[in-house]
Amino acid sequence: MYKVLASLFLIGICVTVKSQNIAVSKLRTETARQIKKEADTTKWNWKRGGLVSANLSQGSLSNWAAGGDNFSMSLNTYLNYYIYYLKGRNSWDNNLDVNLGFVQSTSLGTRKNDDRIDFLSKYGYKIDTSKNAKWYASALFNFRSQLFDGYTYNSTVPDLSSSILSPAYIILSVGFDYKPTPKISAFLSPITARFTFVTNKYLSYKGSYGVDTGKHVNAQLGAYVTVNYNNALSKDITYKGRLDLFSNYLSNPQNIDVYMTNLFSFKINRYFSATYSLDLIYDDNVRLFGPNNTSPGLQVKSLIGIGFLMPLKPIRKT
């Protein structure tokens, strides 16, 4: 009897120990197992982000037989910030660009070589409710001006050519927005009001930028097209471009005003990159060119630099 009880007791202990070993082994396996994250299915309504860039270049000469400025330095900065909203059939895009640059040299002193503030806001309502709908009925607001005084130089004598809100351009437009992909949008409007402001008294007296002498506003009515494109061309190269076309119904509609910006960024590492920007402007009302400074002309600005580049991390909110 005692032998039987002892045998049963030993068997029970063995079973218990084995069960515990199985449990411990299973626990170790579970704790070592990688947990698979669930897919993020949250739908974002707001998206914010942008870019900050600063390029600095400097040169100096000492006893240089070929000649040149003993010292020169240029600084160019660029800020982009955007806020997008998308929910249901509603779309609202807001984009701000600010460019500012200066050049300093021994012979010329300090001069401005870049100055632009550009804000674009566009609201759209999806016309078609299908999944692949690409057309929106839209309204657009655009403001473009600068921050500091600008000068043209006859020899070394400066002459004021622009200032804050002189000129300033405001566009109010209604039309249709075509968005085939998130990378590109084309806004088409047959009815657009464009206002040119010259608030500076000296420039107003000269009749600059198409504003009548002594006046401060020139109102135009016409057709307007703006195409925006933003894409990563490769892992280390991005491109951001915009093309605006405007035809004034009230005066010489065949002379189309052109405003185009291009920015290429070539990534070097996390915070440094090379940038190339090319801006083209043709405004039939800006008659500062030709033999008598009375003709319009194509304005071209090209800048190349290597410097600091920091993308502002996109933020999404429901």
C-alpha positions as CSV (number, residue, x, y, z in Angstrom):
1,M,0.0,0.0,0.0
2,Y,2.7,2.4,0.9
3,K,4.6,1.4,-2.2
4,V,1.6,2.2,-4.3
5,L,1.0,5.6,-2.7
6,A,4.7,6.4,-3.0
7,S,4.6,5.6,-6.7
8,L,1.5,7.7,-7.3
9,F,3.2,10.6,-5.5
10,L,6.3,10.4,-7.6
11,I,4.3,10.3,-10.8
12,G,2.3,13.4,-9.7
13,I,5.6,15.3,-9.0
14,C,6.9,14.4,-12.5
15,V,3.7,15.5,-14.2
16,T,3.7,18.8,-12.3
17,V,7.4,19.5,-13.1
18,K,6.8,18.7,-16.8
19,S,3.7,20.9,-17.0
20,Q,5.7,23.8,-15.4
21,N,8.5,23.3,-17.9
22,I,6.0,23.4,-20.8
23,A,4.4,26.6,-19.3
24,V,7.8,28.3,-18.8
25,S,8.9,27.3,-22.3
26,K,5.7,28.7,-23.8
27,L,6.1,31.9,-21.8
28,R,9.6,32.4,-23.1
29,T,8.4,31.8,-26.7
30,E,5.6,34.3,-26.3
31,T,7.8,37.0,-24.8
32,A,10.5,36.5,-27.5
33,R,7.9,36.6,-30.3
34,Q,7.8,40.0,-32.3
35,I,4.5,41.7,-32.1
36,K,3.1,42.7,-35.5
37,K,1.7,46.2,-35.5
38,E,-1.7,46.8,-36.8
39,A,-2.0,48.9,-39.9
40,D,-2.7,52.6,-39.3
41,T,-6.1,53.1,-40.9
42,T,-6.7,56.6,-39.4
43,K,-7.9,59.1,-42.0
44,W,-6.1,62.5,-41.7
45,N,-8.0,65.7,-42.4
46,W,-5.2,68.2,-41.9
47,K,-1.6,67.9,-43.1
48,R,1.2,70.5,-42.3
49,G,4.8,70.7,-43.2
50,G,7.5,72.7,-45.1
51,L,11.1,73.4,-45.8
52,V,13.8,75.8,-44.5
53,S,16.9,76.4,-46.6
54,A,19.9,78.8,-46.2
55,N,22.8,79.0,-48.7
56,L,26.0,81.0,-47.8
57,S,28.9,81.7,-50.1
58,Q,32.0,83.8,-49.5
59,G,35.2,84.8,-51.4
60,S,38.3,86.9,-50.8
61,L,41.3,88.0,-52.8
62,S,44.7,89.2,-51.7
63,N,47.3,90.5,-54.2
64,W,45.3,88.9,-57.0
65,A,46.8,90.0,-60.3
66,A,43.6,89.3,-62.3
67,G,41.7,91.7,-60.2
68,G,38.3,91.5,-58.4
69,D,36.7,92.4,-55.2
70,N,38.8,91.8,-52.1
71,F,35.8,90.4,-50.3
72,S,32.4,89.2,-51.3
73,M,29.6,87.3,-49.6
74,S,26.1,86.2,-50.4
75,L,23.3,84.8,-48.3
76,N,20.1,83.3,-49.7
77,T,17.3,81.9,-47.6
78,Y,14.1,80.1,-48.4
79,L,11.1,79.2,-46.3
80,N,8.1,77.1,-47.4
81,Y,5.2,76.2,-45.3
82,Y,2.0,74.4,-46.3
83,I,-1.3,73.5,-44.7
84,Y,-3.6,71.1,-46.5
85,Y,-7.2,70.0,-45.6
86,L,-9.0,67.1,-47.2
87,K,-12.3,65.6,-46.1
88,G,-15.1,64.2,-48.1
89,R,-15.6,66.3,-51.2
90,N,-13.8,69.4,-49.7
91,S,-10.2,70.3,-50.4
92,W,-8.4,73.4,-49.1
93,D,-4.7,74.0,-50.0
94,N,-2.6,76.8,-48.4
95,N,1.0,77.4,-49.3
96,L,3.5,80.2,-48.2
97,D,6.9,80.8,-49.9
98,V,9.3,83.4,-48.6
99,N,12.7,84.1,-50.4
100,L,15.3,86.6,-49.1
101,G,18.9,87.1,-50.2
102,F,21.7,89.7,-50.0
103,V,25.1,90.2,-51.6
104,Q,27.9,92.2,-50.1
105,S,31.1,93.1,-51.9
106,T,34.0,95.6,-51.3
107,S,33.1,97.7,-54.4
108,L,29.3,97.6,-54.4
109,G,28.5,97.4,-50.7
110,T,25.3,95.5,-49.7
111,R,22.6,94.8,-52.3
112,K,19.5,92.7,-52.4
113,N,19.4,89.9,-54.9
114,D,16.2,88.1,-53.8
115,D,13.0,89.2,-52.1
116,R,9.6,87.5,-52.5
117,I,6.6,86.6,-50.3
118,D,4.0,84.5,-52.0
119,F,0.8,83.1,-50.4
120,L,-1.6,80.9,-52.3
121,S,-4.9,79.6,-50.9
122,K,-7.2,77.4,-52.9
123,Y,-10.6,75.8,-51.9
124,G,-12.2,73.1,-54.0
125,Y,-15.4,71.1,-53.9
126,K,-15.3,67.7,-55.8
127,I,-17.7,67.8,-58.6
128,D,-17.9,64.0,-59.1
129,T,-18.4,61.6,-56.2
130,S,-16.8,58.6,-57.9
131,K,-13.7,57.1,-56.4
132,N,-11.4,58.4,-59.1
133,A,-12.9,61.9,-59.5
134,K,-10.2,64.5,-60.4
135,W,-12.2,67.7,-61.0
136,Y,-13.0,70.3,-58.4
137,A,-15.1,73.5,-58.5
138,S,-12.6,75.9,-56.9
139,A,-12.0,79.4,-55.7
140,L,-8.4,80.9,-55.4
141,F,-6.7,83.7,-53.6
142,N,-3.1,84.7,-54.2
143,F,-1.0,87.5,-52.7
144,R,2.5,88.3,-53.9
145,S,4.9,91.1,-52.8
146,Q,8.2,91.7,-51.1
147,L,9.6,92.8,-47.8
148,F,12.4,95.4,-48.4
149,D,13.2,98.2,-50.8
150,G,14.8,97.3,-54.2
151,Y,17.0,99.5,-56.4
152,T,18.3,99.7,-59.9
153,Y,21.8,101.1,-60.4
154,N,23.0,103.6,-63.0
155,S,26.7,103.2,-62.5
156,T,26.7,103.3,-58.7
157,V,23.8,105.6,-58.2
158,P,20.8,103.8,-56.8
159,D,17.2,104.5,-57.9
160,L,14.3,103.1,-56.0
161,S,12.5,100.5,-58.2
162,S,10.3,98.6,-55.7
163,S,9.3,98.5,-52.0
164,I,7.0,96.6,-49.7
165,L,3.5,96.5,-51.3
166,S,5.0,98.3,-54.3
167,P,4.2,96.3,-56.3
168,A,1.8,93.9,-54.6
169,Y,-0.4,91.5,-56.6
170,I,-3.7,90.1,-55.5
171,I,-5.6,87.5,-57.6
172,L,-9.2,86.5,-56.9
173,S,-10.4,83.7,-59.1
174,V,-13.1,81.1,-59.6
175,G,-12.8,78.1,-61.9
176,F,-12.0,74.4,-62.0
177,D,-9.1,72.5,-60.5
178,Y,-7.8,69.3,-62.1
179,K,-5.9,67.0,-59.8
180,P,-4.9,63.8,-61.6
181,T,-2.3,62.9,-58.9
182,P,-1.3,64.4,-55.5
183,K,1.9,65.6,-57.3
184,I,0.2,68.0,-59.7
185,S,-2.8,70.3,-59.9
186,A,-4.0,72.6,-62.8
187,F,-6.4,75.4,-62.0
188,L,-8.3,76.9,-64.9
189,S,-10.4,80.1,-64.6
190,P,-12.2,82.1,-67.3
191,I,-13.0,84.9,-64.8
192,T,-10.2,86.3,-62.7
193,A,-9.7,89.7,-61.1
194,R,-6.1,90.8,-60.7
195,F,-5.1,93.9,-58.7
196,T,-1.7,95.6,-58.8
197,F,-0.9,97.9,-55.9
198,V,1.8,100.5,-55.7
199,T,1.5,102.1,-52.3
200,N,4.9,104.0,-52.4
201,K,4.3,107.6,-53.4
202,Y,7.5,107.9,-55.4
203,L,6.8,104.8,-57.5
204,S,3.2,105.8,-57.9
205,Y,4.2,109.2,-59.2
206,K,6.4,107.5,-61.8
207,G,3.5,105.3,-63.0
208,S,5.4,102.1,-62.2
209,Y,4.0,98.6,-62.8
210,G,1.1,99.6,-65.0
211,V,-0.5,101.8,-62.4
212,D,-1.6,105.3,-63.8
213,T,0.6,108.2,-62.6
214,G,-0.5,109.3,-59.1
215,K,-2.7,106.2,-58.7
216,H,-2.1,103.3,-56.4
217,V,-4.2,100.5,-57.9
218,N,-4.6,98.9,-61.3
219,A,-7.6,96.5,-61.7
220,Q,-7.7,93.9,-64.4
221,L,-10.2,91.2,-65.5
222,G,-9.1,88.2,-67.5
223,A,-8.4,84.5,-67.8
224,Y,-6.0,82.7,-65.5
225,V,-4.2,79.4,-65.3
226,T,-1.9,78.1,-62.6
227,V,-0.1,74.7,-62.6
228,N,1.7,73.4,-59.5
229,Y,4.0,70.4,-59.5
230,N,5.9,68.9,-56.6
231,N,7.7,65.6,-56.9
232,A,10.7,63.6,-55.8
233,L,12.5,62.9,-59.0
234,S,14.8,60.4,-57.3
235,K,15.8,59.5,-53.8
236,D,18.0,62.6,-53.4
237,I,16.5,65.0,-55.9
238,T,13.2,66.9,-55.5
239,Y,11.6,69.5,-57.7
240,K,8.9,72.1,-56.9
241,G,7.5,74.2,-59.7
242,R,4.7,76.6,-60.5
243,L,3.5,78.3,-63.7
244,D,1.0,81.1,-63.8
245,L,-0.5,82.5,-67.0
246,F,-2.8,85.6,-67.2
247,S,-4.5,87.3,-70.1
248,N,-6.1,90.7,-69.5
249,Y,-9.4,91.0,-71.3
250,L,-9.4,94.8,-71.0
251,S,-6.1,95.5,-72.7
252,N,-4.0,93.5,-75.1
253,P,-5.4,90.1,-74.2
254,Q,-2.9,88.5,-76.7
255,N,0.0,89.6,-74.5
256,I,0.0,86.9,-71.8
257,D,1.7,87.6,-68.5
258,V,3.9,84.7,-67.3
259,Y,5.1,83.9,-63.8
260,M,7.2,80.8,-63.3
261,T,9.2,79.4,-60.4
262,N,11.5,76.3,-60.3
263,L,13.4,74.9,-57.4
264,F,15.6,71.8,-57.5
265,S,17.1,70.4,-54.3
266,F,20.0,67.9,-54.4
267,K,20.4,66.1,-51.1
268,I,24.0,65.7,-49.8
269,N,23.2,64.4,-46.4
270,R,20.5,64.8,-43.7
271,Y,20.8,68.6,-43.3
272,F,22.9,69.8,-46.3
273,S,22.0,70.1,-50.0
274,A,22.7,71.9,-53.2
275,T,19.8,74.0,-54.6
276,Y,19.1,75.6,-57.9
277,S,16.3,78.0,-58.5
278,L,15.1,79.6,-61.7
279,D,12.4,82.3,-61.8
280,L,10.9,83.7,-65.0
281,I,8.6,86.7,-65.2
282,Y,7.0,88.5,-68.1
283,D,4.5,91.3,-67.3
284,D,3.3,93.4,-70.1
285,N,2.7,96.3,-67.7
286,V,6.3,96.3,-66.3
287,R,8.0,98.5,-68.9
288,L,11.5,99.1,-67.6
289,F,13.5,97.7,-70.5
290,G,14.6,98.7,-74.0
291,P,16.6,101.8,-75.1
292,N,14.2,104.3,-73.4
293,N,13.1,102.0,-70.5
294,T,9.6,101.8,-71.9
295,S,9.4,98.2,-73.1
296,P,8.4,95.0,-71.4
297,G,10.9,92.2,-71.2
298,L,11.5,88.7,-69.8
299,Q,12.9,88.9,-66.2
300,V,15.2,86.0,-65.3
301,K,16.6,85.2,-61.9
302,S,18.9,82.2,-61.4
303,L,20.5,81.1,-58.1
304,I,22.8,78.2,-57.2
305,G,23.9,77.4,-53.7
306,I,25.1,74.8,-51.2
307,G,23.9,75.1,-47.7
308,F,21.6,74.1,-44.9
309,L,18.3,72.3,-45.7
310,M,15.8,71.1,-43.1
311,P,12.4,69.7,-44.1
312,L,9.7,70.5,-41.6
313,K,8.2,67.2,-40.6
314,P,4.7,66.8,-41.9
315,I,2.1,66.7,-39.2
316,R,-1.3,65.1,-39.7
317,K,-4.4,65.7,-37.6
318,T,-7.9,64.3,-37.7
